[in-house]
C-alpha cells in the first residue's frame, strides 16, 4: 500500500540530477510556490545541439520531484529538437503512472524543460519548430492550483 | 523499522480495554436492542451503560445523549434539524470560517435552500472574537455553531462566552466538540450549550459511532427516519458493539483525563522546543499560548518546501503526520483554516500537523525531530526557493 508506485518513490527518495548548472546554456523556471509547485531546470548544450547535462531544483510534492528527476534523466543525451517533443505523457509512462490528481506535476516538468530550451534558443540564436509561437509564461496559469480565492499571485495572473 | 504515529487528531488506536468490552456484543450479546426477549434486553443493557458513561464524561443527563454514526452525522443533524424546526423564526445561521467541513459543507447545502450563513472571521491564532459574534446576530438568526477545538491548529474557543452571547439573544448554540472531549474538561452544564457533537474514534474508541448531546426540553426533528430507536430521534438498528466501545472509551477518557493531558502536552512541548531551536525558518500556526491549545497539537509551516513531500519522506521512516498543503491527497488546495488565520499560501503549502497522544513516548520525540531535521534539510536542498529569493 502506497500513495505512489515504486518507480515514483525511488525517484522521489533518490532523485537524479539535483542541483543547478553554473553558467547554463539554458535555464527555465515554471510554476510558483503559491501554486504549490515550482521547477527550475538548467541545461548544458554542446555545439551539436545535444543536451549534455540537465539539473533540476523543485519545490513540490512527491510526484513533482519524481517527475523532475525522470524528465531530466530522459533529456540527457537527447538533441534539443528531440527534447522539445518530450510530452508529459511520456514522463508519466516512464514513471509507471501517477495518480490522476498528480498528472499536472508531469505537465510542469514538460513546461520547465520547454522554458529552459526557449531560454537556450533565445540566448544562442537558435530556432526550433517546436518553439514556434511558444510563450514561456502563457500556459502556466492553467496548471496552477493556486488558492481558491487568491488566484495565482505568483504567476501574475491575479484573481 | 520504528513506527511513530503522530496523527491522533485524525484518529486514535482503540484501547485494549475498549476492544475487550466490545467483543461480546458481536457474538454473545448480538441481539437487536429493540427485541423484547432476553438477548435483546442484554444488548439494550449495553446501550444504557454506554449512555451513562458518555453522559458522565460531559456532565449531561444520560437521556440527553443520542448515538449517531459519527461526528459528521451529529453536525449534519443539528444544522438541518434546527433549520427545519425554526424556519418560521428565521433563516440565518452563524458559524466560523475554520469549522470542520461537516459544518461548512452542510451550511453551504442549506444556503441552496434559502438559508443565509455568516462565516465569522477568526484572529491570527484562530480565535473567534466574541464581539464579532455579537454584531453578526440578526433578528433572523436561529443558530450559532462554533467548534470547541480546531482540528488543524488546536485553538480552544471561549465556548462558554460565545454561548452566553447567543443565549442573551435567545439563539440556540451548538458546538462541535469532536477534538475537545477527552482532551480537556468538557462540562455541558457549565458551558451552557444546547447541542454538542462527539465522536468515539478520537478518544481511543471505535470508528463508526458518534453522539449528539441535545439539551433536555429542546425539540428538533429526526435526521435519519425509520424505527423508534434513540427515543424516536435517530432511526436505525443501533451499532451496539460500537456504542459499547464509545461508552468504555468515554469512561477511560474521564478517568485518565488529567494524566492524558499532562502526558500529551509534555511530549508536545518537548517536540516543539527541539523543533523551534533546531529547524530554521518555521512558523508555529495556531495559539502561541499553549494553555489555549489542544494538548497534543502542533501545526508548523516549514518554509521553502512542500508539505506532502515532508509527509512522504517521514512515512518512509515510519513516522505519520498530516499536511495542510496544496498537494495533500485528493484535495488540491491549501487548508481553509490556515487561509483564515492569514498564513500566506506559500507557507501553508509547507504546513504539517503533528498530534501526539497516549502512545507517544519521550524517545519518539528524538526519533521524530532527528528525522524531521534530515527531511527538511534534504528537501530544502532540492528546492529552488530560499530566503534570499524572498519567498
Contacts between the chains, C-beta under 8 A, distances in Angstrom:
chain1	res1	chain2	res2	distance
A	3	B	312	6.9
A	3	B	329	7.9
A	4	B	312	7.8
A	9	B	312	7.9
A	9	B	316	7.8
A	12	B	309	7.4
A	12	B	312	6.5
A	13	B	313	7.2
A	13	B	316	6.3
A	15	B	382	6.6
A	18	B	381	7.1
A	18	B	382	5.6
A	20	B	384	8.0
A	29	B	384	6.9
A	33	B	304	7.8
A	33	B	345	7.8
A	33	B	346	4.2
A	33	B	349	6.3
A	33	B	385	5.4
A	33	B	391	5.2
A	34	B	345	5.0
A	34	B	346	5.7
A	34	B	349	7.9
A	35	B	326	7.2
A	36	B	306	6.2
A	36	B	325	6.7
A	36	B	326	3.0
A	36	B	327	5.4
A	36	B	332	7.3
A	36	B	334	7.6
A	36	B	349	4.8
A	37	B	306	7.6
A	37	B	326	7.8
A	37	B	327	7.5
A	38	B	384	5.9
A	38	B	385	6.4
A	39	B	384	7.2
A	40	B	384	3.9
A	57	B	382	6.2
A	57	B	383	6.1
A	57	B	384	3.8
A	58	B	382	6.0
A	58	B	383	7.0
A	58	B	384	6.8
A	59	B	304	6.9
A	59	B	305	6.6
A	59	B	306	5.9
A	59	B	383	4.6
A	59	B	384	6.0
A	59	B	385	4.8
A	60	B	306	5.1
A	60	B	309	7.0
A	60	B	327	6.7
A	61	B	306	5.4
A	61	B	308	3.8
A	61	B	309	5.6
A	61	B	312	7.8
A	61	B	325	7.6
A	61	B	326	7.9
A	61	B	327	3.3
A	62	B	308	6.0
A	62	B	309	5.5
A	62	B	312	4.6
A	62	B	327	7.9
A	63	B	327	7.9
A	64	B	306	7.5
A	64	B	327	7.4
A	65	B	309	6.2
A	65	B	382	6.4
A	101	B	330	6.2
A	101	B	332	6.1
A	102	B	327	7.8
A	145	B	326	5.4
A	145	B	332	4.6
A	145	B	333	6.5
A	146	B	345	7.6
A	147	B	333	6.9
A	147	B	334	5.6
A	147	B	339	6.4
A	147	B	345	4.8
A	148	B	333	5.9
A	148	B	339	7.8
A	149	B	339	7.8
A	150	B	345	6.2
A	153	B	345	7.7
A	154	B	346	7.9
